Amino acid sequence: MNLSYWERTEMLDYDLVVVGGGIVGYFTAIYYAQRHPNARIVIVERGLFSSGASTKNAGFSCIGSLSELEDDLSQMTPDALVDLVLKRYEGLQELQAVLGAKNIDYQEVGGYELFFESPDIDKITYFNDLLEKALQSRPFEESNEKLKDFGFSNQIKGLIKNNLEGTVNTGKLMVSLHKKAASLGVQTLTLANVLCVEENRNYVKVAIGKNNPEYILKAQQVALCTNAFSKQFCPDIELNPGRGLVMISKPITGSCIKGSFHYNSGYNYFRFINGRLLLGGGRHLDKEGETTTEFGVNEKLRKQLLQDANHLIVPNQKVELDYVWSGIMAFGNQKNPLIQKVSDRVVVGIRLGGMGVAIGCMVAREMIKKFF
Ligand SMILES: Cc1cc2nc3c(=O)[nH]c(=O)nc-3n(C[C@H](O)[C@H](O)[C@H](O)COP(=O)(O)OP(=O)(O)OC[C@H]3O[C@@H](n4cnc5c(N)ncnc54)[C@H](O)[C@@H]3O)c2cc1C
C-alpha cells in the first residue's frame, strides 16, 4: 500500500519505539516520556490487547512466600535475596504511586501460604530477621488460628501469612497504564507485529507486518519489552518461556475470604474475587509441556486445579468454571530479570518470571536510568 504524504512525514519517525505493550513496555514509555517530555514515543503491540502475560495474570502483588524464598536461597546468597525482595517491595510501592492504589484496586490483604505438614516455625524467625532491616518490618507470621474460619480441607495443616502481599485488579492496572501513557503523549499501535529490528549507523529500522514488512518505523532508540517472545530478536539470550493457566469459577456461596493464597511452593495459587474463586498455576505438573510460547489449556492442569478447588479450597461446594485462559511468562536460570543492551541503540528489559506485577515498573526504571 502506498503511504500518504501525512503518514510518511508525521507517523513513521520516533525517538523511542517500544516493542511490546505489556507492563514493562508501558512503564518504559511512561518513564521515557517523563524524562524527555518532547520526545516522540510509540508502543508497538502485536495483539489487540497486550498478548503475553500482563493482561492474563492472576493479579497477585507478591514479594515471595516463605517456601519460595527458601527455594531462592538455594540459588543465591542471603544478601542477593534481600535485594531481590526489596526490589519487589519497592516495585509495589512505585506501582501505587504512579497509577494510584484505588485505580488498580490495590489491596494489601496479606498473602498466605498453605502447608500440608506443620511448617517449621524457626524459618519464620530466620526470614523475618533476614528481611527486617531492608523492609522495616517483619513480614511473616504464623496464622494457623485462621484455618478454621477459612474452611479449607483438613489436609491443610499450617498457614503462614506474609503481611506485605495482596492483590490488584489486572484489567484496571493495564487500563490505568494505557491512560497514563496517553496522557504523556505516548502513542500506541496495536495489531502491529514487529518482524525485525535492524540497526544502522544513524537509526533503527523497525519492520511491521504480518509475514512481510508492510511499514518501516525509524527510531533513534528501541526498547524490546517482549518478555517470553524475545528470542525472535535475540536468539542467544538465556530465556525459557513458561505457560500459566488461570481459571475463575461461577459464583460460589459462602467462603469469600480476603487474601492471596499459595501452596506447593508457590506453584499453585488462588483468591476470591467478586464472589468467585480464582485459581491457577500447576506448571510443575507438566513442566516440559508448559515450556512453550503457544497459548492453550493443558487438560492435566485444568483437571487437577478443579479437583483442588473442590477438595482442598472450598471442600463443601461443587465448583464450576466460568473462565479458563492461559498466558506466557519468561524464566531464566536466575530470578533476576535481564536488562541489557543488545546493540548501540537497542535495549531489552525482559524475563520477569511470575513477579511482573511487583517488578515490572522497576525493570522499566532501570532500563531508562541505564540506557536512555
Ligand atoms: C497465567 C499467569 C499468571 C500470572 N500471575 C501473576 C501474578 O499473580 N502476579 C505477578 O506479579 N505476576 C504474575 N504473572 C507474571 C506477570 O504477568 C509477568 O511477569 C508480566 O506481565 C510480564 O510483563 P512484560 O511486559 O514483561 O511481558 P508481557 O506482558 O508478556 O508483554 C510482552 C508483549 O510483547 C508483545 N510482543 C511479543 N512479540 C512481539 C512482536 N514481534 N511484535 C509486537 N509485539 C510483540 C506481546 O504480544 C506482549 O503483549 C503471571 C503470568 C501469567 C502468564
The ligand as a Gaussian input file, in Angstrom:
#p B3LYP/6-31G(d) Opt

LIG

0 1
 C       -1.049000     -17.048000      33.915000
 C       -0.147000     -16.047000      34.528000
 C       -0.346000     -15.644000      35.859000
 C        0.496000     -14.690000      36.429000
 N        0.219000     -14.235000      37.685000
 C        0.987000     -13.246000      38.215000
 C        0.662000     -12.671000      39.464000
 O       -0.345000     -13.013000      40.063000
 N        1.492000     -11.727000      39.979000
 C        2.608000     -11.309000      39.305000
 O        3.355000     -10.463000      39.815000
 N        2.903000     -11.800000      38.081000
 C        2.125000     -12.742000      37.529000
 N        2.413000     -13.235000      36.292000
 C        3.602000     -12.711000      35.612000
 C        3.384000     -11.323000      35.035000
 O        2.133000     -11.257000      34.381000
 C        4.531000     -11.025000      34.052000
 O        5.760000     -11.104000      34.766000
 C        4.425000      -9.647000      33.427000
 O        3.136000      -9.417000      32.914000
 C        5.452000      -9.512000      32.300000
 O        5.237000      -8.284000      31.667000
 P        6.016000      -7.946000      30.334000
 O        5.570000      -6.614000      29.917000
 O        7.470000      -8.202000      30.526000
 O        5.558000      -9.085000      29.306000
 P        4.200000      -9.309000      28.505000
 O        3.033000      -8.891000      29.272000
 O        4.240000     -10.715000      28.029000
 O        4.337000      -8.313000      27.291000
 C        5.122000      -8.597000      26.163000
 C        4.344000      -8.101000      24.972000
 O        5.152000      -8.179000      23.808000
 C        4.282000      -8.427000      22.723000
 N        5.083000      -8.914000      21.600000
 C        5.845000     -10.034000      21.566000
 N        6.423000     -10.164000      20.359000
 C        6.040000      -9.101000      19.632000
 C        6.297000      -8.685000      18.289000
 N        7.081000      -9.388000      17.495000
 N        5.727000      -7.551000      17.857000
 C        4.927000      -6.801000      18.649000
 N        4.639000      -7.152000      19.920000
 C        5.181000      -8.300000      20.412000
 C        3.317000      -9.454000      23.266000
 O        2.136000      -9.521000      22.499000
 C        3.099000      -8.943000      24.696000
 O        1.965000      -8.139000      24.798000
 C        1.587000     -14.174000      35.684000
 C        1.773000     -14.567000      34.372000
 C        0.917000     -15.488000      33.789000
 C        1.133000     -15.891000      32.369000

